[in-house]
Amino acid sequence: MKWLDDFKSALVNEDLDKIEYLINNYPDKMNIEEMQCAAALLENAAAIYKRKQKELNIEFQKVKKAKQYSF
């Protein structure tokens, strides 16, 4: 299924925009195996989002600290 292939590709590339697009344009019909694969991919996507959120939070904290020291 093209949607699953596109989703896998977006995960490998950590393309958050493409992942979001694909999640919002979920296919209407899937068989059981495709649904199970999609569920696993969605879990991976959630993990990527959580990791990216932590990374952004760290960068935000660095900016806040740098801002404190700027004149």
The first five atom37 places (N, CA, C, CB, O) and aatype in JSON, in Angstrom:
{
  "aatype": [12, 11, 17, 10, 3, 3, 13, 11, 15, 0, 10, 19, 2, 6, 3, 10, 3, 11, 9, 6, 18, 10, 9, 2, 2, 18, 14, 3, 11, 12, 2, 9, 6, 6, 12, 5, 4, 0, 0, 0, 10, 10, 6, 2, 0, 0, 0, 9, 18, 11, 1, 11, 5, 11, 6, 10, 2, 9, 6, 13, 5, 11, 19, 11, 11, 0, 11, 5, 18, 15, 13],
  "atom_mask": [
    [1, 1, 1, 1, 1],
    [1, 1, 1, 1, 1],
    [1, 1, 1, 1, 1],
    [1, 1, 1, 1, 1],
    [1, 1, 1, 1, 1],
    [1, 1, 1, 1, 1],
    [1, 1, 1, 1, 1],
    [1, 1, 1, 1, 1],
    [1, 1, 1, 1, 1],
    [1, 1, 1, 1, 1],
    [1, 1, 1, 1, 1],
    [1, 1, 1, 1, 1],
    [1, 1, 1, 1, 1],
    [1, 1, 1, 1, 1],
    [1, 1, 1, 1, 1],
    [1, 1, 1, 1, 1],
    [1, 1, 1, 1, 1],
    [1, 1, 1, 1, 1],
    [1, 1, 1, 1, 1],
    [1, 1, 1, 1, 1],
    [1, 1, 1, 1, 1],
    [1, 1, 1, 1, 1],
    [1, 1, 1, 1, 1],
    [1, 1, 1, 1, 1],
    [1, 1, 1, 1, 1],
    [1, 1, 1, 1, 1],
    [1, 1, 1, 1, 1],
    [1, 1, 1, 1, 1],
    [1, 1, 1, 1, 1],
    [1, 1, 1, 1, 1],
    [1, 1, 1, 1, 1],
    [1, 1, 1, 1, 1],
    [1, 1, 1, 1, 1],
    [1, 1, 1, 1, 1],
    [1, 1, 1, 1, 1],
    [1, 1, 1, 1, 1],
    [1, 1, 1, 1, 1],
    [1, 1, 1, 1, 1],
    [1, 1, 1, 1, 1],
    [1, 1, 1, 1, 1],
    [1, 1, 1, 1, 1],
    [1, 1, 1, 1, 1],
    [1, 1, 1, 1, 1],
    [1, 1, 1, 1, 1],
    [1, 1, 1, 1, 1],
    [1, 1, 1, 1, 1],
    [1, 1, 1, 1, 1],
    [1, 1, 1, 1, 1],
    [1, 1, 1, 1, 1],
    [1, 1, 1, 1, 1],
    [1, 1, 1, 1, 1],
    [1, 1, 1, 1, 1],
    [1, 1, 1, 1, 1],
    [1, 1, 1, 1, 1],
    [1, 1, 1, 1, 1],
    [1, 1, 1, 1, 1],
    [1, 1, 1, 1, 1],
    [1, 1, 1, 1, 1],
    [1, 1, 1, 1, 1],
    [1, 1, 1, 1, 1],
    [1, 1, 1, 1, 1],
    [1, 1, 1, 1, 1],
    [1, 1, 1, 1, 1],
    [1, 1, 1, 1, 1],
    [1, 1, 1, 1, 1],
    [1, 1, 1, 1, 1],
    [1, 1, 1, 1, 1],
    [1, 1, 1, 1, 1],
    [1, 1, 1, 1, 1],
    [1, 1, 1, 1, 1],
    [1, 1, 1, 1, 1]
  ],
  "atom_positions": [
    [[0.85, -1.18, 0.0], [0.0, 0.0, 0.0], [0.89, 1.24, 0.0], [-0.96, 0.0, 1.23], [1.84, 1.34, 0.78]],
    [[0.58, 2.16, -0.87], [1.39, 3.37, -1.03], [1.44, 4.19, 0.25], [0.83, 4.22, -2.17], [2.5, 4.73, 0.58]],
    [[0.33, 4.3, 0.97], [0.32, 5.1, 2.2], [1.34, 4.55, 3.19], [-1.1, 5.11, 2.83], [2.09, 5.32, 3.8]],
    [[1.37, 3.24, 3.36], [2.32, 2.64, 4.3], [3.76, 2.87, 3.85], [2.05, 1.13, 4.44], [4.63, 3.18, 4.66]],
    [[4.01, 2.73, 2.56], [5.36, 2.97, 2.04], [5.77, 4.43, 2.25], [5.44, 2.61, 0.55], [6.9, 4.71, 2.66]],
    [[4.85, 5.34, 1.98], [5.13, 6.77, 2.19], [5.39, 7.06, 3.67], [3.96, 7.63, 1.69], [6.27, 7.85, 4.01]],
    [[4.61, 6.41, 4.54], [4.76, 6.64, 5.98], [6.11, 6.1, 6.46], [3.61, 5.96, 6.76], [6.8, 6.76, 7.24]],
    [[6.48, 4.92, 5.99], [7.78, 4.35, 6.35], [8.91, 5.27, 5.91], [7.96, 2.95, 5.71], [9.85, 5.52, 6.67]],
    [[8.8, 5.77, 4.7], [9.82, 6.69, 4.18], [9.9, 7.95, 5.02], [9.52, 7.04, 2.72], [10.99, 8.42, 5.33]],
    [[8.76, 8.5, 5.39], [8.73, 9.71, 6.22], [9.36, 9.44, 7.59], [7.29, 10.21, 6.38], [10.04, 10.31, 8.13]],
    [[9.13, 8.25, 8.14], [9.72, 7.9, 9.43], [11.24, 7.79, 9.32], [9.14, 6.58, 9.95], [11.96, 8.32, 10.17]],
    [[11.71, 7.11, 8.3], [13.15, 6.94, 8.12], [13.83, 8.3, 7.98], [13.45, 6.06, 6.89], [14.91, 8.52, 8.53]],
    [[13.19, 9.2, 7.25], [13.75, 10.54, 7.03], [13.4, 11.52, 8.14], [13.27, 11.08, 5.71], [13.85, 12.66, 8.13]],
    [[12.59, 11.06, 9.09], [12.11, 11.91, 10.19], [11.52, 13.22, 9.65], [13.25, 12.22, 11.19], [11.78, 14.3, 10.17]],
    [[10.74, 13.07, 8.59], [10.08, 14.21, 7.94], [8.76, 14.47, 8.66], [9.85, 13.92, 6.4], [7.73, 13.89, 8.31]],
    [[8.8, 15.34, 9.65], [7.63, 15.57, 10.5], [6.45, 16.15, 9.73], [7.99, 16.5, 11.63], [5.3, 15.82, 10.02]],
    [[6.72, 16.99, 8.75], [5.63, 17.55, 7.95], [4.92, 16.46, 7.16], [6.17, 18.63, 6.99], [3.69, 16.44, 7.09]],
    [[5.69, 15.57, 6.57], [5.11, 14.47, 5.79], [4.36, 13.5, 6.71], [6.22, 13.71, 5.0], [3.29, 13.02, 6.35]],
    [[4.92, 13.22, 7.88], [4.25, 12.35, 8.84], [2.91, 12.95, 9.23], [5.13, 12.13, 10.1], [1.89, 12.25, 9.24]],
    [[2.9, 14.23, 9.55], [1.65, 14.89, 9.92], [0.64, 14.84, 8.78], [1.92, 16.35, 10.32], [-0.54, 14.56, 9.0]],
    [[1.11, 15.1, 7.57], [0.22, 15.06, 6.4], [-0.4, 13.66, 6.25], [0.99, 15.44, 5.12], [-1.6, 13.53, 6.05]],
    [[0.44, 12.64, 6.36], [-0.05, 11.27, 6.18], [-1.01, 10.87, 7.3], [1.12, 10.31, 6.13], [-1.99, 10.16, 7.05]],
    [[-0.74, 11.3, 8.52], [-1.65, 10.99, 9.62], [-3.01, 11.65, 9.37], [-1.06, 11.47, 10.97], [-4.05, 11.04, 9.62]],
    [[-2.99, 12.87, 8.88], [-4.24, 13.58, 8.6], [-4.96, 13.07, 7.36], [-3.97, 15.05, 8.45], [-6.13, 13.38, 7.16]],
    [[-4.27, 12.31, 6.53], [-4.86, 11.75, 5.31], [-4.78, 10.23, 5.32], [-4.15, 12.31, 4.06], [-4.36, 9.6, 4.36]],
    [[-5.21, 9.68, 6.44], [-5.21, 8.24, 6.66], [-6.16, 7.57, 5.66], [-5.64, 7.91, 8.12], [-7.25, 8.08, 5.43]],
    [[-5.77, 6.44, 5.06], [-6.63, 5.79, 4.06], [-7.94, 5.28, 4.68], [-5.89, 4.62, 3.41], [-7.99, 4.9, 5.85]],
    [[-8.98, 5.28, 3.85], [-10.3, 4.85, 4.32], [-10.36, 3.35, 4.58], [-11.35, 5.23, 3.3], [-11.0, 2.91, 5.54]],
    [[-9.71, 2.57, 3.74], [-9.82, 1.12, 3.87], [-8.43, 0.49, 3.97], [-10.58, 0.53, 2.68], [-7.52, 0.81, 3.21]],
    [[-8.31, -0.42, 4.95], [-7.08, -1.19, 5.13], [-7.48, -2.58, 5.6], [-6.11, -0.51, 6.16], [-8.49, -2.76, 6.27]],
    [[-6.66, -3.57, 5.23], [-6.9, -4.9, 5.77], [-6.23, -4.99, 7.15], [-6.37, -6.02, 4.81], [-5.54, -4.06, 7.57]],
    [[-6.43, -6.1, 7.82], [-5.93, -6.26, 9.19], [-4.42, -6.1, 9.26], [-6.34, -7.63, 9.74], [-3.9, -5.41, 10.14]],
    [[-3.7, -6.73, 8.34], [-2.23, -6.64, 8.36], [-1.77, -5.2, 8.15], [-1.63, -7.54, 7.27], [-0.83, -4.75, 8.81]],
    [[-2.42, -4.49, 7.25], [-2.06, -3.1, 7.01], [-2.36, -2.24, 8.23], [-2.81, -2.55, 5.79], [-1.6, -1.33, 8.57]],
    [[-3.46, -2.54, 8.9], [-3.82, -1.79, 10.11], [-2.81, -2.04, 11.22], [-5.24, -2.18, 10.59], [-2.44, -1.11, 11.95]],
    [[-2.36, -3.27, 11.36], [-1.36, -3.6, 12.38], [-0.04, -2.9, 12.07], [-1.16, -5.12, 12.47], [0.63, -2.39, 12.97]],
    [[0.33, -2.9, 10.81], [1.56, -2.22, 10.4], [1.43, -0.72, 10.65], [1.87, -2.49, 8.9], [2.36, -0.09, 11.15]],
    [[0.28, -0.15, 10.31], [0.04, 1.29, 10.52], [0.12, 1.62, 12.0], [-1.33, 1.71, 9.94], [0.67, 2.66, 12.38]],
    [[-0.44, 0.76, 12.85], [-0.4, 1.01, 14.3], [1.04, 1.04, 14.8], [-1.21, -0.07, 15.05], [1.4, 1.9, 15.6]],
    [[1.85, 0.11, 14.33], [3.26, 0.08, 14.74], [3.99, 1.33, 14.23], [3.96, -1.19, 14.21], [4.81, 1.91, 14.95]],
    [[3.7, 1.73, 13.02], [4.33, 2.93, 12.46], [3.91, 4.18, 13.22], [3.98, 3.08, 10.98], [4.72, 5.08, 13.44]],
    [[2.65, 4.23, 13.63], [2.16, 5.37, 14.4], [2.86, 5.45, 15.75], [0.64, 5.29, 14.58], [3.14, 6.54, 16.25]],
    [[3.13, 4.3, 16.36], [3.88, 4.29, 17.62], [5.29, 4.84, 17.41], [3.94, 2.85, 18.21], [5.8, 5.6, 18.23]],
    [[5.9, 4.45, 16.3], [7.23, 4.97, 15.98], [7.18, 6.48, 15.75], [7.81, 4.27, 14.74], [8.07, 7.21, 16.17]],
    [[6.14, 6.93, 15.08], [5.99, 8.37, 14.83], [5.84, 9.12, 16.15], [4.78, 8.64, 13.92], [6.42, 10.19, 16.33]],
    [[5.06, 8.57, 17.07], [4.87, 9.21, 18.37], [6.21, 9.3, 19.11], [3.85, 8.42, 19.23], [6.5, 10.31, 19.75]],
    [[7.02, 8.26, 19.01], [8.34, 8.27, 19.66], [9.23, 9.35, 19.04], [9.01, 6.89, 19.54], [9.97, 10.03, 19.76]],
    [[9.17, 9.5, 17.73], [9.96, 10.54, 17.07], [9.51, 11.92, 17.53], [9.85, 10.43, 15.53], [10.34, 12.78, 17.83]],
    [[8.2, 12.13, 17.59], [7.68, 13.43, 18.04], [8.12, 13.72, 19.47], [6.15, 13.46, 17.94], [8.51, 14.85, 19.78]],
    [[8.07, 12.73, 20.34], [8.49, 12.93, 21.73], [9.97, 13.26, 21.82], [8.19, 11.68, 22.57], [10.37, 14.15, 22.57]],
    [[10.79, 12.55, 21.04], [12.22, 12.82, 21.04], [12.52, 14.22, 20.51], [12.96, 11.77, 20.2], [13.33, 14.95, 21.07]],
    [[11.85, 14.59, 19.43], [12.05, 15.93, 18.86], [11.6, 17.01, 19.84], [11.28, 16.07, 17.53], [12.22, 18.06, 19.94]],
    [[10.52, 16.74, 20.56], [10.03, 17.7, 21.54], [11.08, 17.9, 22.64], [8.69, 17.22, 22.15], [11.32, 19.03, 23.06]],
    [[11.69, 16.81, 23.1], [12.75, 16.92, 24.11], [13.94, 17.71, 23.57], [13.21, 15.52, 24.57], [14.5, 18.55, 24.27]],
    [[14.31, 17.43, 22.32], [15.43, 18.15, 21.71], [15.13, 19.64, 21.62], [15.74, 17.58, 20.31], [15.99, 20.47, 21.91]],
    [[13.91, 19.98, 21.22], [13.53, 21.39, 21.12], [13.51, 22.05, 22.49], [12.16, 21.52, 20.47], [13.9, 23.21, 22.63]],
    [[13.07, 21.31, 23.49], [13.04, 21.85, 24.85], [14.46, 22.16, 25.33], [12.35, 20.86, 25.81], [14.7, 23.19, 25.96]],
    [[15.4, 21.27, 25.03], [16.8, 21.5, 25.41], [17.32, 22.75, 24.71], [17.67, 20.27, 25.05], [17.98, 23.59, 25.33]],
    [[17.04, 22.88, 23.42], [17.49, 24.06, 22.68], [16.84, 25.33, 23.22], [17.18, 23.9, 21.18], [17.49, 26.37, 23.3]],
    [[15.58, 25.25, 23.58], [14.87, 26.4, 24.15], [15.53, 26.82, 25.47], [13.38, 26.07, 24.38], [15.69, 28.01, 25.72]],
    [[15.89, 25.85, 26.29], [16.55, 26.16, 27.55], [17.91, 26.82, 27.31], [16.73, 24.88, 28.4], [18.3, 27.73, 28.04]],
    [[18.63, 26.36, 26.29], [19.91, 26.99, 25.94], [19.7, 28.44, 25.53], [20.6, 26.2, 24.81], [20.48, 29.31, 25.93]],
    [[18.68, 28.7, 24.74], [18.38, 30.07, 24.3], [18.02, 30.93, 25.49], [17.24, 30.08, 23.26], [18.45, 32.08, 25.59]],
    [[17.23, 30.38, 26.41], [16.86, 31.14, 27.61], [18.09, 31.51, 28.42], [15.87, 30.34, 28.48], [18.21, 32.64, 28.89]],
    [[19.01, 30.56, 28.59], [20.23, 30.83, 29.35], [21.09, 31.87, 28.64], [21.03, 29.54, 29.55], [21.63, 32.77, 29.28]],
    [[21.21, 31.75, 27.33], [22.01, 32.71, 26.57], [21.39, 34.1, 26.66], [22.13, 32.27, 25.1], [22.1, 35.1, 26.71]],
    [[20.08, 34.16, 26.66], [19.38, 35.44, 26.74], [19.64, 36.11, 28.09], [17.87, 35.25, 26.52], [19.72, 37.34, 28.17]],
    [[19.76, 35.33, 29.15], [20.03, 35.87, 30.48], [21.39, 36.56, 30.52], [19.98, 34.76, 31.53], [21.57, 37.55, 31.24]],
    [[22.35, 36.05, 29.75], [23.7, 36.59, 29.78], [23.93, 37.7, 28.75], [24.68, 35.49, 29.55], [24.96, 38.37, 28.79]],
    [[22.99, 37.89, 27.85], [23.18, 38.95, 26.85], [22.84, 40.31, 27.46], [22.31, 38.69, 25.58], [22.03, 40.4, 28.38]],
    [[23.46, 41.34, 26.94], [23.27, 42.68, 27.51], [22.28, 43.47, 26.73], [24.58, 43.42, 27.57], [22.0, 44.62, 27.07]]
  ]
}
